[in-house]
Amino acid sequence: MSLRKLQLEAFRNIPQLKLAPSTGVNVLLGDNGAGKTSVLESIAVVGRGRSFRCKRVAECIQKENKFFRILMEIESSQKPAADLFGNDMQSSAPKIHKLGYERQRSQWMARLNGEDVKQLSELAHLLPITIFEPTTQELISGAPEVRRRYLDWGLFHVEPQFLQLWREHDRILKQRNAALKNNSPDRMIQILDQVYVPLALKLHELRRQHVEQLREEWKTIVPELAPALVDLDIDIKAGWKAELSLEESLHKGLAYDRQMGTTRSGAHRDDLKLLLKGSKAQAMLSRGQQKISALMLILAQLNLWRDRLDQSPILLLDDLTSELDEAHAQRTLEWLLSTKLQTWISSVAWPEPFTEAVKRESGQMFHVEQGQVSSML
């Protein structure tokens, strides 16, 4: 998967943009506020249906305009399929997808290959992206919700059953919380629990399996890119007491759940743990180590997607050289160049050895100034 053409109109501080990127590494250089991050953000808006910089996508519309528009041409080629004897068969020719996304203040419209798009998840499935940006550190230091979102985004792309399961789980959980707030009879809560518990257990099991897969990628990547963190490990913590089943935890906690008006045990309280010799590691890490650990989680997810998806994912790295020290940034860049995946990097400062590495692998470098983007290579 690679983005071959990108056009923007009235997106943030970019009035017009036409870009033909490399299928490998693309570097956007410029001063703060020049528009580098806006280019990455536009890709994220299509690939995730939301921005990583603001809560409402409509905030990306230039103030003097009523809408922004994003046009993309995406080339996808499935991995070679295996025949009955396990031999790789020749892959089909690359397929070109044309995509248009327009956002107004109160509504959105999208088309894919000339057909209307009804759900943004259609675009997300087509354009698998993962992002490292300044707030990604919250994967380590932030609330459990941030880490659950990371796991669920990974599952969205590799488990076909995940989205429907997550929606059904969320629907029943909301019904249970409403019943608690309305002081519904215990019998009503028990009926809801009979539906909720199997859904929550299945969702937790998918996350547990996903963490096991991520751990294998983590153990491969960390020694190569962040050897100082080799003693760190990852695991999942269930959203209920370890000594109780979920059903028992819900039953014993019902009185307090009624008092609080919310369900305190379940898959919606799952958490991803970072461990150092069996102990919780978050508080032991420096700010720099937290950033590097967060990046390792992102790259572990990227590697897992490479193995599991028919389409290669795209990586967005915002302000790479400001978030990492030069040694870690260089190791990360060299690793990314070796993967041949399409990567978009924004940066204010860019050491000369990095430029030579990008040139060597036929990457692209662009200069961004006041919303205007020009090629440097």
LUMNU-173498 format. One line per 10 residues: number of its first residue (from 1); for each residue x, y, z of N, C-alpha, C. Coordinates in steps of 0.2 Angstrom, whole numbers, always signed. Layout:
NUM	X Y Z X Y Z X Y Z  ...
***
This chain:
1	+4 -6 +0 +0 +0 +0 +4 +6 +0  +3 +11 -4 +6 +17 -4 +2 +23 -7  +3 +28 -4 -1 +34 -7 +3 +37 -12  +0 +37 -19 +4 +40 -24 +3 +47 -26  -3 +49 -25 -4 +56 -26 -8 +59 -20  -7 +65 -18 -11 +68 -12 -12 +75 -14  -19 +77 -14 -21 +84 -15 -25 +87 -10  -23 +93 -8 -27 +96 -2 -30 +103 -4  -35 +104 -2 -39 +111 -3 -41 +113 +4  -39 +119 +6 -42 +123 +12 -41 +119 +18
11	-36 +115 +19 -34 +111 +25 -29 +114 +29  -31 +116 +35 -27 +120 +40 -24 +126 +36  -18 +127 +36 -15 +133 +33 -12 +131 +26  -15 +126 +23 -13 +124 +16 -19 +126 +11  -18 +131 +7 -24 +133 +3 -24 +128 -3  -19 +126 -6 -19 +121 -11 -12 +117 -11  -13 +110 -12 -7 +106 -12 -8 +100 -17  -3 +99 -21 -2 +93 -25 +4 +90 -24  +4 +84 -22 +11 +80 -20 +11 +73 -23  +17 +72 -26 +18 +65 -28 +24 +62 -24
21	+22 +58 -19 +27 +56 -14 +31 +50 -17  +36 +48 -13 +40 +42 -14 +36 +36 -11  +37 +30 -14 +33 +24 -10 +37 +22 -4  +43 +25 -3 +47 +24 +3 +46 +29 +8  +52 +32 +10 +52 +37 +15 +51 +44 +12  +47 +48 +15 +45 +55 +13 +46 +60 +19  +51 +65 +18 +53 +69 +24 +50 +76 +22  +47 +79 +27 +44 +86 +26 +48 +90 +31  +52 +95 +28 +56 +100 +33 +53 +107 +32  +54 +110 +38 +52 +117 +38 +51 +120 +45
31	+50 +126 +46 +50 +129 +53 +43 +127 +56  +43 +128 +63 +36 +127 +66 +31 +131 +63  +25 +128 +62 +19 +132 +59 +19 +132 +52  +24 +129 +49 +25 +130 +41 +19 +126 +38  +17 +120 +41 +12 +116 +38 +14 +109 +37  +20 +107 +40 +22 +100 +39 +17 +95 +42  +15 +97 +49 +11 +92 +52 +4 +92 +49  +2 +97 +46 -5 +97 +43 -5 +92 +37  +1 +91 +33 +1 +86 +28 +0 +79 +31  +3 +78 +37 +2 +71 +40 -5 +70 +43
41	-7 +76 +45 -14 +76 +48 -19 +74 +43  -18 +77 +37 -23 +76 +32 -24 +68 +30  -18 +65 +30 -18 +57 +29 -21 +54 +35  -20 +56 +41 -23 +53 +47 -31 +54 +47  -33 +60 +45 -40 +61 +45 -44 +56 +40  -41 +54 +34 -44 +49 +30 -43 +42 +33  -37 +41 +35 -35 +34 +37 -38 +32 +44  -40 +37 +48 -43 +36 +55 -50 +39 +56  -52 +43 +52 -58 +47 +53 -58 +52 +58  -52 +54 +60 -51 +59 +65 -44 +62 +65
51	-43 +68 +68 -37 +71 +68 -33 +69 +75  -26 +69 +74 -23 +68 +81 -21 +74 +84  -23 +80 +81 -22 +87 +84 -28 +90 +87  -34 +88 +86 -40 +91 +88 -45 +86 +89  -50 +88 +93 -56 +83 +94 -61 +83 +88  -62 +89 +85 -67 +89 +80 -63 +90 +73  -64 +86 +68 -61 +86 +62 -63 +93 +58  -69 +96 +60 -71 +102 +56 -66 +108 +58  -62 +107 +63 -57 +112 +65 -52 +113 +60  -51 +108 +56 -46 +108 +51 -48 +112 +45
61	-54 +114 +45 -56 +119 +39 -53 +126 +40  -50 +129 +35 -48 +136 +35 -54 +140 +37  -52 +145 +41 -58 +149 +44 -62 +153 +38  -58 +155 +33 -62 +158 +28 -65 +154 +23  -65 +147 +24 -68 +142 +19 -74 +138 +23  -78 +135 +19 -84 +132 +22 -82 +124 +22  -77 +122 +19 -75 +115 +19 -68 +114 +17  -65 +108 +19 -59 +106 +16 -60 +100 +12  -55 +99 +7 -56 +93 +3 -49 +89 +2  -49 +83 +3 -43 +79 +2 -44 +74 -4
71	-40 +73 -8 -40 +69 -14 -34 +64 -14  -35 +58 -15 -29 +53 -14 -30 +48 -20  -24 +46 -22 -23 +40 -27 -19 +35 -23  -22 +30 -22 -18 +25 -18 -17 +18 -22  -11 +16 -22 -9 +10 -25 -9 +4 -20  -12 -1 -22 -12 -7 -17 -10 -13 -21  -7 -18 -18 -5 -24 -21 -5 -29 -16  -9 -34 -16 -9 -39 -11 -3 -44 -11  -2 -46 -5 +4 -51 -5 +3 -57 -9  +8 -60 -11 +7 -67 -15 +3 -72 -11
81	-2 -75 -14 -5 -80 -11 -2 -87 -11  -3 -91 -7 +0 -98 -7 -4 -103 -10  -1 -108 -14 -5 -113 -17 -6 -119 -12  -9 -124 -14 -11 -130 -9 -5 -133 -6  +1 -132 -10 +7 -135 -7 +12 -130 -3  +9 -124 -2 +12 -119 +2 +17 -114 -2  +17 -115 -9 +22 -111 -13 +19 -104 -14  +23 -99 -14 +20 -93 -16 +18 -92 -23  +12 -90 -24 +9 -89 -31 +11 -81 -33  +11 -80 -39 +12 -73 -42 +7 -69 -40
91	+8 -63 -37 +3 -58 -35 +0 -54 -40  -6 -52 -39 -10 -49 -44 -7 -42 -46  -8 -39 -51 -5 -32 -53 -8 -27 -48  -4 -22 -47 -6 -17 -42 -13 -14 -44  -17 -12 -39 -23 -9 -41 -23 -2 -38  -26 +3 -42 -26 +10 -41 -33 +12 -38  -33 +15 -32 -40 +17 -29 -40 +25 -29  -45 +28 -31 -46 +35 -31 -51 +37 -26  -49 +41 -21 -53 +43 -15 -53 +50 -14  -59 +52 -13 -61 +59 -11 -64 +60 -5
101	-62 +65 -1 -65 +66 +6 -66 +73 +7  -72 +75 +8 -74 +82 +9 -77 +83 +16  -75 +88 +20 -78 +89 +26 -80 +96 +27  -87 +97 +28 -90 +103 +30 -91 +104 +37  -93 +110 +39 -94 +111 +47 -98 +106 +50  -103 +103 +47 -108 +99 +51 -109 +92 +47  -105 +91 +42 -106 +84 +39 -100 +83 +34  -100 +77 +32 -94 +75 +28 -97 +71 +22  -93 +70 +17 -95 +66 +11 -88 +63 +8  -89 +57 +6 -83 +53 +3 -85 +49 -3
111	-80 +48 -7 -81 +44 -13 -75 +39 -14  -76 +33 -15 -71 +28 -17 -72 +25 -23  -67 +26 -28 -68 +24 -35 -75 +25 -38  -77 +31 -37 -83 +34 -40 -90 +32 -36  -89 +28 -31 -95 +26 -27 -95 +30 -20  -101 +31 -18 -102 +35 -11 -99 +30 -5  -96 +33 -1 -94 +30 +5 -99 +31 +11  -102 +26 +14 -107 +27 +19 -104 +27 +26  -98 +24 +27 -95 +24 +34 -88 +25 +33  -85 +29 +38 -78 +31 +37 -73 +25 +39
121	-76 +19 +42 -72 +13 +43 -70 +10 +36  -74 +11 +31 -72 +9 +24 -66 +12 +22  -65 +18 +23 -58 +22 +21 -53 +19 +26  -54 +18 +32 -49 +16 +37 -46 +9 +35  -51 +5 +33 -49 -2 +31 -44 -2 +25  -46 +3 +20 -42 +4 +14 -35 +7 +15  -34 +11 +20 -28 +15 +22 -26 +14 +29  -23 +8 +30 -20 +6 +37 -14 +11 +39  -15 +15 +44 -10 +20 +46 -9 +19 +53  -2 +20 +55 -1 +21 +62 +3 +27 +63
131	+3 +30 +69 +5 +37 +70 +10 +37 +76  +15 +41 +76 +19 +43 +81 +20 +50 +81  +17 +54 +86 +17 +61 +87 +18 +63 +94  +19 +69 +96 +21 +71 +103 +16 +68 +108  +10 +67 +107 +6 +65 +113 +6 +57 +113  +9 +54 +108 +10 +46 +109 +13 +44 +115  +17 +48 +118 +20 +47 +125 +15 +44 +130  +8 +47 +129 +3 +45 +133 +2 +37 +133  +4 +34 +128 +3 +27 +128 +7 +24 +134  +12 +27 +137 +15 +25 +143 +13 +29 +149
141	+12 +35 +148 +11 +39 +154 +4 +41 +155  +0 +40 +150 -7 +42 +150 -12 +37 +154  -19 +38 +153 -24 +34 +156 -25 +28 +152  -27 +23 +155 -29 +16 +152 -32 +17 +145  -37 +22 +145 -41 +22 +139 -36 +23 +133  -31 +27 +134 -26 +28 +128 -23 +21 +126  -21 +17 +130 -19 +10 +128 -24 +6 +126  -30 +6 +128 -35 +2 +125 -37 +4 +118  -36 +10 +117 -38 +13 +110 -32 +10 +105  -26 +10 +108 -20 +8 +104 -22 +0 +102
151	-24 -4 +107 -25 -11 +106 -31 -12 +101  -36 -8 +102 -42 -9 +98 -41 -7 +91  -37 -1 +90 -35 +1 +83 -31 -5 +79  -27 -8 +83 -23 -14 +80 -28 -19 +78  -32 -21 +83 -37 -26 +81 -42 -25 +76  -44 -19 +75 -48 -16 +70 -45 -19 +63  -39 -18 +62 -36 -20 +56 -34 -27 +55  -33 -31 +60 -31 -38 +59 -37 -43 +61  -42 -41 +64 -47 -46 +66 -54 -44 +63  -56 -47 +58 -63 -45 +55 -69 -45 +59
161	-69 -49 +65 -74 -49 +69 -74 -43 +74  -69 -40 +75 -68 -35 +80 -73 -29 +80  -74 -26 +75 -78 -20 +75 -85 -21 +77  -88 -27 +74 -95 -29 +76 -95 -30 +84  -90 -34 +86 -90 -36 +93 -89 -30 +97  -85 -25 +96 -84 -19 +100 -90 -15 +100  -94 -15 +94 -100 -11 +94 -105 -14 +99  -106 -21 +98 -111 -24 +102 -109 -24 +110  -103 -24 +111 -101 -24 +118 -102 -17 +121  -101 -12 +117 -102 -5 +119 -110 -3 +120
171	-114 -6 +116 -121 -5 +116 -124 -8 +123  -122 -15 +124 -124 -18 +130 -122 -14 +136  -115 -12 +136 -113 -9 +142 -116 -2 +143  -118 +1 +138 -122 +8 +139 -129 +6 +142  -132 +0 +140 -138 -2 +143 -138 -3 +150  -132 -7 +152 -131 -9 +159 -130 -2 +163  -126 +2 +161 -125 +9 +164 -132 +13 +165  -136 +13 +160 -142 +16 +160 -147 +13 +166  -146 +6 +166 -151 +3 +171 -148 +4 +178  -142 +5 +179 -139 +6 +185 -141 +13 +187
181	-141 +18 +183 -143 +25 +185 -150 +26 +186  -154 +22 +182 -161 +22 +183 -164 +17 +189  -159 +14 +193 -161 +10 +198 -166 +4 +196  -164 +1 +191 -168 -4 +188 -167 -10 +193  -172 -15 +193 -172 -21 +198 -166 -25 +196  -164 -29 +201 -158 -33 +201 -159 -38 +195  -165 -40 +194 -167 -45 +189 -165 -42 +182  -166 -36 +181 -165 -33 +175 -157 -33 +173  -154 -31 +179 -146 -31 +178 -144 -38 +177  -146 -43 +180 -144 -50 +179 -145 -52 +172
191	-151 -50 +169 -152 -52 +162 -147 -48 +157  -146 -42 +159 -141 -39 +154 -134 -42 +155  -132 -44 +161 -126 -47 +163 -125 -54 +159  -130 -57 +158 -130 -63 +154 -128 -62 +147  -130 -56 +144 -128 -54 +137 -121 -51 +137  -120 -47 +143 -113 -43 +143 -107 -47 +144  -108 -52 +149 -102 -56 +151 -98 -59 +145  -102 -63 +141 -99 -67 +135 -95 -62 +130  -99 -56 +129 -96 -51 +125 -89 -48 +128  -89 -46 +134 -84 -44 +137 -78 -49 +137
201	-79 -55 +139 -74 -60 +139 -71 -61 +132  -75 -61 +127 -73 -62 +120 -68 -56 +118  -70 -50 +120 -67 -44 +118 -60 -44 +122  -60 -46 +128 -54 -46 +132 -49 -52 +129  -52 -57 +127 -48 -63 +124 -44 -61 +118  -48 -57 +114 -45 -54 +107 -39 -50 +109  -40 -45 +114 -35 -41 +116 -29 -45 +119  -30 -50 +123 -25 -54 +126 -21 -57 +120  -24 -60 +115 -21 -63 +110 -17 -58 +106  -19 -52 +105 -16 -47 +101 -10 -44 +105
211	-10 -44 +112 -4 -42 +116 +1 -47 +115  -1 -54 +115 +4 -59 +114 +8 -58 +107  +4 -57 +102 +7 -56 +95 +12 -49 +95  +9 -44 +99 +13 -38 +99 +20 -39 +103  +19 -44 +108 +25 -45 +112 +31 -48 +108  +29 -53 +103 +34 -56 +99 +37 -51 +95  +33 -46 +92 +36 -41 +88 +41 -36 +92  +38 -35 +98 +42 -30 +103 +49 -33 +104  +49 -40 +106 +55 -43 +107 +60 -43 +101  +58 -43 +95 +62 -42 +89 +65 -35 +88
221	+60 -30 +89 +62 -23 +88 +66 -20 +93  +64 -21 +99 +68 -17 +105 +75 -18 +105  +78 -24 +105 +85 -25 +105 +89 -22 +99  +85 -21 +94 +89 -18 +88 +88 -10 +88  +83 -8 +90 +82 +0 +90 +83 +3 +97  +81 +0 +102 +82 +3 +109 +85 -2 +114  +91 -4 +113 +94 -9 +117 +94 -8 +124  +93 -2 +126 +93 +0 +134 +87 -2 +137  +82 -4 +133 +75 -6 +135 +74 -13 +135  +79 -17 +134 +78 -24 +132 +74 -28 +138
231	+75 -25 +144 +72 -29 +150 +65 -27 +151  +62 -23 +147 +55 -21 +147 +51 -26 +144  +45 -28 +146 +40 -32 +143 +33 -29 +143  +29 -32 +139 +22 -30 +139 +17 -36 +141  +11 -34 +144 +6 -39 +146 +0 -35 +146  -6 -39 +147 -12 -36 +148 -15 -37 +155  -18 -32 +157 -22 -32 +164 -29 -32 +163  -33 -38 +165 -40 -38 +164 -43 -33 +168  -49 -30 +166 -53 -25 +169 -57 -27 +175  -55 -32 +179 -58 -35 +185 -53 -38 +189
241	-55 -40 +195 -50 -43 +200 -48 -50 +198  -42 -51 +198 -39 -57 +196 -41 -63 +199  -43 -62 +206 -45 -68 +210 -53 -70 +208  -56 -66 +204 -63 -67 +203 -64 -68 +196  -70 -71 +194 -72 -71 +187 -76 -65 +186  -77 -63 +179 -80 -57 +178 -87 -57 +181  -90 -63 +180 -97 -63 +183 -98 -62 +190  -93 -65 +194 -92 -64 +201 -91 -57 +203  -87 -54 +199 -85 -47 +200 -91 -42 +199  -94 -43 +194 -100 -39 +193 -106 -40 +198
251	-106 -46 +201 -111 -48 +206 -109 -45 +212  -103 -46 +214 -101 -43 +221 -101 -35 +221  -100 -32 +215 -99 -25 +215 -105 -22 +213  -111 -25 +212 -117 -22 +210 -120 -16 +214  -119 -17 +221 -122 -12 +225 -117 -5 +224  -111 -6 +224 -107 +0 +223 -108 +3 +215  -109 -2 +211 -110 +0 +204 -116 +5 +204  -122 +3 +208 -128 +7 +208 -126 +13 +211  -122 +14 +216 -120 +20 +219 -117 +25 +215  -112 +22 +211 -108 +26 +206 -112 +27 +200
261	-117 +23 +198 -120 +24 +192 -116 +22 +186  -112 +17 +187 -108 +15 +181 -105 +8 +182  -103 +4 +177 -100 -3 +178 -93 -2 +179  -90 -5 +184 -83 -4 +186 -79 -10 +184  -82 -15 +182 -78 -21 +180 -80 -23 +173  -75 -25 +169 -77 -27 +162 -71 -26 +158  -72 -28 +151 -67 -27 +146 -65 -19 +145  -70 -15 +147 -69 -8 +146 -64 -5 +151  -62 -9 +155 -57 -7 +160 -50 -11 +159  -50 -15 +154 -43 -18 +152 -38 -13 +151
271	-31 -15 +152 -26 -10 +152 -20 -14 +149  -16 -11 +145 -9 -13 +143 -4 -11 +148  +0 -16 +151 +5 -15 +156 +12 -15 +153  +16 -11 +155 +23 -11 +153 +27 -13 +160  +30 -19 +159 +33 -22 +165 +41 -22 +165  +44 -21 +171 +51 -22 +172 +52 -27 +177  +55 -33 +175 +56 -38 +180 +49 -40 +184  +44 -39 +181 +37 -41 +184 +34 -35 +187  +37 -30 +188 +34 -24 +191 +32 -19 +186  +27 -15 +188 +24 -10 +183 +30 -5 +182
281	+31 -3 +175 +37 +1 +174 +36 +8 +172  +30 +10 +171 +28 +17 +169 +32 +22 +173  +31 +22 +180 +34 +27 +184 +41 +26 +185  +45 +21 +182 +52 +20 +183 +55 +23 +177  +52 +25 +172 +55 +27 +165 +56 +35 +165  +61 +37 +163 +62 +45 +161 +57 +47 +156  +57 +53 +155 +52 +56 +149 +55 +53 +143  +62 +53 +142 +64 +51 +135 +63 +44 +134  +64 +40 +140 +63 +32 +139 +55 +31 +138  +51 +35 +140 +44 +34 +139 +42 +35 +132
291	+45 +41 +129 +44 +42 +122 +47 +36 +117  +53 +34 +119 +56 +28 +115 +51 +22 +116  +49 +20 +122 +45 +15 +123 +38 +15 +119  +35 +21 +119 +29 +22 +115 +31 +21 +107  +36 +23 +105 +38 +22 +98 +39 +15 +97  +42 +11 +101 +43 +4 +101 +36 +0 +100  +31 +3 +104 +24 +0 +103 +21 +1 +96  +22 +7 +94 +20 +9 +87 +23 +5 +82  +30 +4 +82 +33 +0 +77 +32 -8 +78  +30 -10 +84 +28 -17 +85 +22 -18 +82
301	+17 -13 +82 +11 -14 +79 +12 -14 +71  +16 -9 +69 +17 -9 +62 +20 -15 +59  +25 -18 +63 +27 -25 +61 +22 -30 +60  +18 -30 +65 +12 -35 +66 +8 -34 +60  +6 -28 +58 +2 -27 +52 +5 -29 +46  +12 -28 +45 +15 -31 +39 +14 -38 +38  +14 -42 +44 +14 -49 +43 +6 -51 +42  +2 -48 +45 -5 -50 +45 -10 -47 +39  -8 -41 +37 -12 -38 +32 -11 -39 +25  -16 -39 +21 -14 -40 +14 -11 -34 +11
311	-12 -28 +14 -9 -22 +11 -4 -19 +16  +1 -17 +14 +6 -14 +18 +4 -8 +22  +5 -7 +28 +3 -1 +32 +7 +5 +30  +5 +11 +32 +9 +18 +31 +10 +20 +38  +16 +23 +39 +18 +26 +46 +19 +33 +45  +16 +37 +50 +17 +44 +50 +21 +46 +57  +26 +49 +56 +31 +51 +61 +31 +59 +62  +28 +62 +67 +28 +69 +67 +33 +72 +72  +37 +76 +69 +43 +79 +73 +48 +74 +76  +50 +70 +71 +54 +64 +74 +60 +66 +78
321	+64 +71 +75 +71 +73 +78 +70 +77 +84  +64 +80 +85 +63 +83 +91 +60 +79 +97  +57 +73 +95 +55 +69 +100 +60 +63 +102  +65 +62 +98 +70 +57 +99 +77 +60 +99  +81 +57 +103 +88 +59 +102 +91 +57 +96  +97 +60 +93 +99 +58 +87 +101 +51 +86  +103 +47 +91 +105 +40 +90 +99 +36 +89  +94 +37 +93 +87 +33 +92 +84 +35 +85  +84 +41 +83 +81 +44 +77 +85 +40 +71  +91 +40 +72 +95 +37 +66 +94 +30 +65
331	+94 +26 +71 +92 +19 +71 +85 +18 +68  +80 +22 +70 +73 +21 +68 +73 +22 +60  +76 +28 +58 +76 +29 +51 +79 +24 +47  +85 +21 +49 +88 +16 +45 +83 +9 +45  +80 +8 +50 +76 +2 +51 +70 +3 +46  +67 +9 +46 +61 +11 +42 +63 +10 +34  +69 +13 +33 +72 +12 +26 +72 +5 +23  +74 +1 +28 +75 -6 +26 +68 -10 +25  +63 -7 +28 +56 -10 +28 +53 -9 +21  +55 -4 +18 +52 -2 +11 +45 +0 +12
341	+43 +1 +18 +36 +4 +19 +36 +11 +17  +30 +14 +15 +29 +21 +14 +29 +24 +21  +33 +29 +22 +34 +33 +29 +34 +40 +28  +30 +44 +32 +30 +51 +31 +33 +54 +38  +38 +58 +37 +41 +61 +43 +41 +68 +42  +39 +72 +48 +40 +79 +48 +46 +81 +53  +49 +86 +51 +55 +88 +56 +57 +95 +55  +59 +98 +60 +62 +105 +59 +70 +105 +57  +73 +101 +61 +80 +100 +60 +82 +93 +57  +86 +92 +52 +87 +86 +49 +95 +85 +48
351	+98 +81 +51 +105 +80 +51 +107 +78 +43  +113 +80 +41 +115 +78 +34 +116 +71 +33  +118 +67 +38 +118 +59 +37 +111 +56 +36  +106 +59 +39 +99 +57 +37 +98 +58 +30  +99 +64 +28 +98 +66 +21 +101 +61 +16  +107 +59 +17 +111 +54 +13 +108 +47 +13  +105 +45 +19 +102 +39 +20 +95 +39 +15  +92 +44 +16 +85 +45 +12 +87 +45 +4  +92 +48 +2 +94 +48 -5 +96 +41 -7  +100 +38 -3 +102 +31 -5 +96 +26 -6
361	+91 +27 -3 +85 +23 -4 +79 +26 -8  +81 +31 -12 +77 +34 -17 +71 +37 -13  +71 +40 -7 +66 +43 -4 +65 +50 -7  +60 +54 -4 +59 +61 -6 +59 +65 +0  +62 +71 -1 +62 +77 +4 +59 +83 +1  +55 +86 +6 +51 +92 +4 +52 +97 +8  +52 +104 +6 +52 +109 +10 +45 +113 +11  +43 +114 +17 +37 +117 +18 +38 +124 +21  +34 +129 +18 +35 +136 +20 +28 +139 +19  +25 +142 +24 +19 +145 +24 +14 +141 +20
371	+13 +135 +21 +8 +131 +18 +10 +129 +11  +16 +131 +8 +18 +129 +2 +23 +123 +2  +23 +118 -2 +27 +112 -2 +31 +112 -8  +37 +111 -8 +42 +111 -14 +47 +105 -13  +48 +101 -18 +53 +96 -18 +60 +98 -17  +64 +94 -13 +71 +96 -12 +75 +91 -15  +73 +85 -17 +77 +80 -21 +74 +79 -28
***
